[in-house]
């Protein structure tokens, strides 16, 4: 007897929903943080690298009135689902996903982007898990950070911004590596799960021009689960259904 598969419910936000049964990496805090944090002012063309379910691209569409948002996703199943999620959102006419690698995309397009965002793979060492799909997303085998920076350098407009989220140590390493590609860190937010916990994530912005780095901190919640801080509610309150 074949057991019917349980229907996977979408992740519902205030203005859109994310179907994610075909995506290895599900909706998580990192993506929401980046989608809400990245500076969208004066951005007419935006690129989301490794879009997965399309979450960050759709969040950026919600935050902008006229921006054209392109997304790149190397996994065919995820790219297909991202396209469906985009089409079902209120901003489908401004969203488009391409099933290709960012390395190939950077070689084949002439568009220059005012904002590029990425929630990239970050494990650069260690052993592989039994879940190969999840592994491919989280390890930097398919997207070395040098390749990401090279593509960003090629695709970023002269006054453009590149924003990404990484764990703390990987974020510090990424800042060092970015210097080799003539990209300068200009804004950093240190993210802590609670005020008692150490910094776990870095939200970072890079630009071609060097200038003083703007730094601040964000605490996600108080000691009780889902007891969000005012700072996090101000950042993500336009998105989460129950916030």
BELVENZI-V900511 format. One record per residue. N is the residue number from 1. PHI is phi in whole degrees, 0 to 359 (* if undefined). D_CENTER is the distance of its C-alpha to the mean C-alpha in whole Angstrom. Layout:
# BELVENZI-V900511
N_PHI_D_CENTER, N_PHI_D_CENTER
This chain:
# BELVENZI-V900511
1_*_41, 2_271_38, 3_279_35, 4_296_33, 5_289_30, 6_288_28, 7_293_26, 8_271_23, 9_285_22, 10_290_19, 11_273_17, 12_262_18, 13_255_17, 14_296_19, 15_242_19, 16_201_17, 17_233_17, 18_241_15, 19_281_17, 20_218_15, 21_291_18, 22_261_18, 23_250_14, 24_295_15, 25_265_12, 26_271_12, 27_304_11, 28_215_10, 29_298_10, 30_303_7, 31_296_5, 32_296_8, 33_304_8, 34_294_5, 35_298_6, 36_271_10, 37_270_10, 38_301_9, 39_284_13, 40_256_14, 41_302_17, 42_61_19, 43_268_16, 44_266_18, 45_233_16, 46_235_12, 47_234_10, 48_252_7, 49_265_7, 50_73_8, 51_291_7, 52_62_9, 53_282_11, 54_93_9, 55_306_8, 56_295_5, 57_301_8, 58_291_11, 59_301_10, 60_292_10, 61_295_13, 62_297_15, 63_276_15, 64_237_16, 65_266_20, 66_227_20, 67_296_17, 68_269_17, 69_241_13, 70_254_13, 71_224_10, 72_243_11, 73_215_12, 74_282_15, 75_278_16, 76_296_18, 77_295_18, 78_295_14, 79_299_15, 80_297_18, 81_290_16, 82_301_13, 83_299_16, 84_295_18, 85_297_16, 86_295_15, 87_296_19, 88_281_20, 89_282_18, 90_292_20, 91_240_18, 92_304_18, 93_291_21, 94_254_18, 95_242_15, 96_209_16, 97_244_14, 98_240_16, 99_273_17, 100_198_17, 101_275_15, 102_292_14, 103_298_17, 104_291_19, 105_300_17, 106_297_18, 107_281_21, 108_248_22, 109_241_21, 110_252_22, 111_298_20, 112_246_19, 113_258_15, 114_284_16, 115_216_12, 116_238_9, 117_232_6, 118_200_4, 119_251_3, 120_275_7, 121_298_10, 122_222_12, 123_281_16, 124_259_18, 125_204_21, 126_87_23, 127_270_24, 128_274_23, 129_276_23, 130_286_25, 131_274_22, 132_294_21, 133_299_18, 134_298_16, 135_302_17, 136_299_16, 137_283_13, 138_274_13, 139_269_15, 140_267_15, 141_295_18, 142_277_16, 143_221_14, 144_303_16, 145_298_14, 146_295_17, 147_295_16, 148_298_13, 149_296_15, 150_297_17, 151_295_16, 152_298_14, 153_303_17, 154_286_19, 155_263_17, 156_280_16, 157_296_19, 158_307_21, 159_255_20, 160_283_16, 161_235_14, 162_241_11, 163_237_8, 164_208_6, 165_235_7, 166_214_10, 167_302_13, 168_305_16, 169_295_18, 170_298_15, 171_295_14, 172_296_17, 173_296_18, 174_296_15, 175_299_17, 176_295_20, 177_296_19, 178_299_18, 179_298_21, 180_292_22, 181_253_20, 182_57_22, 183_242_18, 184_247_19, 185_287_17, 186_240_18, 187_205_16, 188_220_15, 189_241_15, 190_274_16, 191_252_15, 192_241_18, 193_296_18, 194_218_22, 195_291_24, 196_275_26, 197_267_23, 198_288_22, 199_298_19, 200_251_16, 201_227_13, 202_239_12, 203_267_10, 204_229_11, 205_238_12, 206_236_14, 207_220_17, 208_290_20, 209_276_22, 210_276_23, 211_203_24, 212_301_24, 213_279_21, 214_269_20, 215_237_20, 216_207_19, 217_225_19, 218_223_17, 219_256_19, 220_286_17, 221_212_21, 222_281_24, 223_292_26, 224_273_26, 225_300_24, 226_64_22, 227_265_24, 228_289_21, 229_284_22, 230_297_22, 231_298_20, 232_288_17, 233_294_19, 234_295_19, 235_285_15, 236_249_14, 237_296_18, 238_284_17, 239_245_15, 240_298_16, 241_294_20, 242_246_22, 243_216_21
